Amino acid sequence: MLDIASGHPTIDLYLARSYERVRGMSSRFAAAICGHLIRRQSELGVGGELVEIGTFEGRFFIAMALGLAPGETALGIDRFDWPDAGIEGRFLSNCAAHGIARERFLSWKVDSREITSTKLGEKLHERPIRFVHIDSHHSRECLANDLELVTPVLHRDGIICLDDMLHPGYPLVISAVFEYFERRPEMRLLCVVDREDIVAAPKFLICRGDALALYEHDLLSAFSRFHFSLNADMETYMALVLTPRPRLAEVG
Ligand SMILES: C[S@@+](CC[C@H](N)C(=O)[O-])C[C@H]1O[C@@H](n2cnc3c(N)ncnc32)[C@H](O)[C@@H]1O
């Protein structure tokens, strides 16, 4: 098992003992890095709500929600219709089994394409989102929708985490991200979190350019042994790359 931790004791206990027993698709490597960022935000006083679009049975949602600061809540959005009608029940019982008190989170059974940012803001009692994981339908249309859905309600120092970027099974989806960067030049790719496996694929971490300083150096120093030293070439800037087993091609 890869030796990686978020530095948040409750999240780390869950990651070590239970994460892979909750059915789901996100890697423990990515969950530890995201848990670290959620902890970092709490330390910096970046307060707000934690949101996941596409909770499935709660594997990643639980890791996020264990990082809630006092007074915050988590919101899990899913159609809850796949692979069967029992999915929301399994999500709720997994949350209960892993210590997420019922009053600390909301479960919203809805298709993300049928809600607006205004409705989302109301659901969050007009509190900003400080961390959101987008992991719903892997199509350009749904990802573009979800990015535009969350951006107006994002905390100015908030982080958007995108699942299954550069996944061999969804080669076109990445174009929705680059179109988003063109529409929203204030947003930057903070970090590429590389895959553990084809079923635990890479994630992108995105934030406003002027929030980069809060996270970039901290991520690098916390996870230096996972740093791919060539980083990611975004043409006008370089973004951090963290990978479970960093190495370079041997050419000499
Ligand atoms: C890949 S699974 C999520 C895995 C989970 N985040 C994890 O890390 O274990 C995708 C989920 O997104 C949900 N979903 C797909 N399209 C959706 C949409 N437009 N709105 C809400 N949920 C959606 C599906 O029902 C499914 O539960």
The ligand as a Gaussian input file, in Angstrom:
#p B3LYP/6-31G(d) Opt

LIG

0 1
 C      -17.770000       7.474000     -11.277000
 S      -19.142000       7.551000     -10.222000
 C      -18.544000       8.543000      -8.882000
 C      -17.490000       7.865000      -8.036000
 C      -17.173000       8.536000      -6.722000
 N      -17.015000       9.965000      -6.831000
 C      -15.921000       7.912000      -6.142000
 O      -14.866000       8.580000      -6.144000
 O      -15.982000       6.789000      -5.689000
 C      -20.162000       8.687000     -11.081000
 C      -21.479000       9.028000     -10.382000
 O      -22.010000      10.181000     -11.012000
 C      -23.414000      10.086000     -11.076000
 N      -23.849000      10.971000     -12.164000
 C      -23.588000      10.845000     -13.498000
 N      -24.093000      11.896000     -14.167000
 C      -24.672000      12.693000     -13.249000
 C      -25.342000      13.937000     -13.320000
 N      -25.510000      14.575000     -14.478000
 N      -25.824000      14.492000     -12.174000
 C      -25.656000      13.873000     -10.985000
 N      -25.003000      12.693000     -10.860000
 C      -24.526000      12.122000     -11.976000
 C      -23.671000       8.603000     -11.305000
 O      -24.975000       8.279000     -10.849000
 C      -22.550000       7.956000     -10.479000
 O      -22.985000       7.616000      -9.181000

